[in-house]
Amino acid sequence: MIEEKIFLKTDLKKTPEEYEYLGLKNSLKLMPEEIVKKITESGLRGRGGAGFPTGRKWQYALAQENDVKFLICNADEGEPGTFKDRFLLENMPFKVLEGIIIAAYAVKANYGYIYIRGEYSKAIEIFEKTIKDAYHSGLLGKDILGSGFDFELKLVKGAGAYVCGDETSLINSIEGKRGFSRIKPPYPVQEGLFGKPTVVNNVETLATVAEIMKYEDNVYARLGTEKSRGTKLISINGDVKVPDVYEIEFGSCTIREIVELAGGPIEELNFVVPGGIATSILKDNEINVRYTYEDLEAAGSSIGSGGMIVVSKNHDLIEILLNVSEFFVKETCGTCFPCREGNRNIKEILLKLKRNGYNDEYKKIIGELKESIMLAARCGFGQSSVNFIYSVLDKFFKEEVI
């Protein structure tokens, strides 16, 4: 069995009183441009699902000339099977807070929000206290740690809408509007919250920033592979013996080895969902693939949100497909017609499949709907909503077998 590769979780056992905020203290001695350069050179990519280079996003935001900029921590972790952000918020809120302040300083943002999923009551309670304590200790507010940098942070509770994981939908929600995606461009770094330049980063991304900035040299850049730097938190669940949050160095192991690290499957393994139900599945004979962005993409799937779901053969595939389809039908914001109606039509086709048995025409139509939704949807929800369903049909269903 492989061992966990630890980078982000180095301060897991420290209490808030023991935590030293070394990353923040080091950052406040630097110019914003120097921090952005270090994060860019680290190779850190966004951990919310899209995998966009964090340093590049910060470069764009820093270049915006505006008296008001916003930094938003996206803690609306709505992807089924994903709970690594909740783990960080509940167990290392001070590291998340540190990353938020560093990011704000790096892009010259004086106002920030952390948008936490409403169902995460424990995380909300913990982080509300963390913010309150931070104001009392001079980590938030005016002249942070005597640096001359001012930063105000507020917590906003989400209402459980999956689509608000999309950064533009989240921005609309904070503004008090309905949570639906915006047309891009302009991008949030140009015109985001209240029309001002806005950076939106995931919880894990910001916690990783705090860890990167602890060190004078760029330790993070030496971990992982050339295209997948550092480590990744993976929340493993489903038909596995030890569901939990594991930290893995990119390229150090295969998906099969990660499943084994979590105790192995409870029953005979059927397939693995590498990154939440917005990603395509990998069958049992396909999981000897290295856990990196590039290797998973070559295998036809992706890192996604980091929510790995292990599925045994002790399940009805059609019932799983209907479950996932129902989720996307309920969670679509309805803004993009092909996404709204396409996902409804897919559910109807799956119900026909259940009643009448499979034929290849069903898969063909769903494939066409998948293409239409991907081309027309203006957020990641629609662009990825059919990945899981189509991959299961493609890999398990053939007309002559049913």
N, C-alpha and C positions, 0 to 999 in steps of 0.2 A: 504494500500500500504506500502511496506517495505521502509526503508530508505537506502541510500547509505552508505557503510562502507568505511571511508576514511583513507588511510595510505600513499599511493604513491602521492596523489594529494594535500598534505598538503601545498606545496609551489606554488600552481597553480597561485595565484594572485600576487606573488612577482615578481618584475622586476629584471633583472640581477644585477642592482646596489644594490638591497636589499638582494639578495641571499648571504648567508654567507659561503657556502661550508664547513659546519660543519662536514659532513661525511668524507670529504677528510682530513681536519685538524686533526680529531680524528685518522684517519687511518695512517697518516704519523708519528704518535707518537708510533705506534705499529710495531712489526715485521711482515713480510708477513705471516708467519705461523699462527700468532694470528688472522689475518684477515680471512684467509682461514678457520680456525677453527670456527669463528663466523658465517660465511656464511654457512658453513656445518651444524652447529647446528640450524640455522634459518629454515632449510628445504626448502629453495628457490629452485625452479625447473625452468629450462629454459622456457622462454615465447615465443619462436619462433614456437613451435608446438610439438617438441619431448618430452618436459617435463623432460629432463635429469637433475639430481641433479647438481646444479651449483657448490657447494662446492667440489663435487667429481671430476668434470672436472678440477677445479683449483688445487686440490691436485696432479693430474696426471701431470699437466703442471709445477707446482712448483718443482716437483721431477726431471724434466728433466735438465740435466747439459749441458748448452750451453751458449756461450757468447752472442748469439743473440736470442731473443724471440719476437714474435709478438702478439699483442692484436687487434682483429678486432671486431668492432661493426657492426652487421648485421642489416642494415636498408633497406634491399631490400624487402619491404613488398608487396609481389605479390599475396597473397591469396585473391581471390575475397570476398568482404564483410568485409574485415579487414582494419581498419584505425586507430587503437589505437597507433601504433608507429608514424604515421604521426602527431597525436595529441600531443604526447610528444615532437617531434622534433620542432614543430611549437610553442608550448606553454611553454615548460620547457626545452629548449636546454641545459641550464646550469646544470640541474640535470642529463641529459644524459651524458654530458661531465664529470661531477664529477664522475659518475659511471665508465666511461671509464678509467679515471686516477687511481681510486682506484683499479680496476681490474688489470691494468697494473702493479701497484706497488706490488699487492698481488702475482702475478705470476712471478715477476722480468722480465717484458717485457719493453724494452726501446723504442720500435717503435710500432706505431699503425695506423690503418686505420678505417675510418667509411665509409661504402659502402652504399650509399643512392640511392634508386630507382630513375632513371632518370626523371620519370614523376613528382616527388615531387619537382617542381621548387621552391616553396615557402620555403619548408623545407631546401633545399640546400642553398638558399640565406641566410636564418637565421643562419644555422649552419656554413657556411663559415665565417660569421661575428663573430660568437661565438668563433671559433678557433682563428681568428685574434686577437680579444680582449683578449683571454686567454694568448696568447703569450706576449702581451703588459703588462699584469698584473701579470706575473710570474707564471701562472698556467700550462703553457706548456713550453717546452724547457729545459734549464739547471737548475739544483738545484731548483726544484719546491718548492716554499714557504720556501726556506732555508733548505730543508730536505736532500739535497745531491742526491735526485732522479731525474734522467733525463728522459724525455719522449717526443718524437716527434710524432705528429699526423697529418695525411693527409686525405683529403676527396676525395673519388672516386665516380664518378657518374656511376650508372648502366645503362644498355641499354634496360631495360624492359623485360628481360628474366626471366620467372617464376622460371625456374630451378636454377637460381642463389641464390634463397633462401636457397638451400642446401649449407652447409658450404664448401664442397670441390669444388663445382662448382663456388662458390663465390671466393674462393682462386685462382682458375684457371683464372677467369676474371680479378682479380687484377694483376696477372702476365702477362696479355696481351694475354692470350690464349682464346680459345673458351670455353664458359661456359658449361662444362659437368662434371659429377661427377667422382670422383676418386675411385678406388678400395681400400677398407679398410680391414685389416690394411695395411700400417701404418695409424694411426689416426692423425688428425691435431695436437693434443697436442704432438705427437712424431715427425712428419715430415709434416709440413704444408706449409705455405707461403715461397717460395724460399728454401724449404727443411728444414726450421727451426721450432722448436716447436711453435705452434700457438694456441691461445684460441680464439674461435668465440662465442660471446654472443649476444643475441637479445637486441634491444633498451630498451624494458620494463624491461628485466632482469637487465641491468646495471643501469637504473634509480632506480630500487628497491634496488640494492646494496647501492647506495648513501643514500637512506632513512634509510636502516638498520643501516648503520655505523654512523648515526647522534646520536644514543643513546648509552649510556654506557652499559645498559642492552639489552637483545635481545627481544625487544618488538614484533618483527615480529613472533617469534616462539610461542608466546602466542595467535596469531590470527589463525583462521581457524580450521582445524581438524588435527588429528595425521598424516595422509598421504597427506594432502593438506594444507600446512601452508600459512598463510598470506592472501593477497587480490589479486584480478585479475582485470585488465582492460578488459572490454568487449565492443566491438564496435557493437552496435545493429543497424540493418537496414533491409530493405525489407518492408513488409506490416505492419509497425508499426507506431504509431502516432508521437512518439518523437524519431527519430533515433539520436543516440549520443554515446559518450564514457562514460560508467558507471564503477565505481569501486565497486566491491562486495567482501565482506569477504567470503572466501570459507566456505561452509556448513551453511551459515546464511539464505539461501533461496533456493527455487526451481527455475527451469527454467521458470515455469509459472509465478512466482512472479517477475522474472527479466523482462519478457515481459510486465507485468502489470506496472512495474516501468517505462518502456519506453512508457507509455500511453495506452498499450494494442494494439491488432491487429486492422487494419483498417476495414477488412472484417472478415468473419467467418474463424477462424484459421484452417489450414490443417495440417501443420507440421513446425517444427523448425529445422534449421541446427545449432547445438551447437557451432561449431568451424571452420567454413569455409567449402568450398565444397570438401575438402579432408576428411571430417568426415561424418559418417552415420547420417541419419535424425532420428528425434523422432516425432511420430504422436501426435496429440492433446491429446490423452488419455495416452501418455507416458511421458509428460513433468512435471509431479508432482515428479520430481527427484531432489535431492539436487545437487547444483552446486559444485561438487568436482571431482577430478581426479577419485577417486575410484567409486563413484556412477555412473558417466557417463560411465565408462568402464563396470560396471555391467549391465548397460542399453543397451550396445552394441554400444556406441558411444565414443566420447572423447572431451576433452577441446580444442584440436587443437590449432589454432592460436588465439582464442578468438574472432573470427568474427562470431557473432550470426546473422543468417538470418531468419526472420519470413516470412512464406509463407502462404497466404490465399487460400481459395478454388476457388478464381477467376482467376485461371491459368490453362493452358493446361499442364498436367504433361509430355506428350511426348515432347512438345516443350522445356520444361525446361531441360529434359534429353538430348536432342539434343544440346542445348546451352552449357551445361556443358561438354558433350562429345567433341564438337568442340574445346572448350578451351583446353582440355588436348591433343587433337591431334595436335594442333598448338604449344603447349608449350613443348612437349616432346623434349629432346635434341637429341634423336635418337641413343644414345650410346648403350642402352640395347635393343636387338631385340624384346624380348617379350613385352616390354613396348611400343616401337614404333609401331609395327605391331598389338599388342593386342588392343591398344586404337583405331587404325584405324578400325579394325574389329568390335569393339563394336559400333562405329558410324554407320557402314554399317548395323549392326543388328537392331539398333534403327530406321534407315530409313525404313527397311523392316517392322518393327513393325508399323510404321506410315502408310505405304501403305496397309499392309495386315491385320492389327489387331494383337492382342496379342495371343501368345500361349506359353505354359510353356517351350517349347524347346528353345525359345529365352533366357529366364532367365537361363536355365541350361547351355547354351553355355557361356553366359556372366559370370556366376559363375565360370566356368572352366578357362576362360581367366583371371578372377580376381585372382584366385589361382596361375596361371602360372606367372603373372606379379609380384605378391607379392614375390614369391620365387626367381625370377630372377633379379628383379630391385635392383640396388646397391645404390639407394638414396630414400629419403622419397617421392619424386614425384611419382614414379611408385608404391611404396608400398601402397600408399593411393589413387591413381587416380581413382579407381573404387568403392570406398566406397559409395559415394553419389548415384551413378547410381544404383548399385545393391540393396542398401537399399530401394530406391523408388520402384523399381520393386518388391522386396520381400514383401513390406508392402501394396502396392496399387493395384498390378496387379495379377489377377487370371484368368485362361483361361475361366472359365464359366461365368465370370462377364462382360467381355468386350462386 
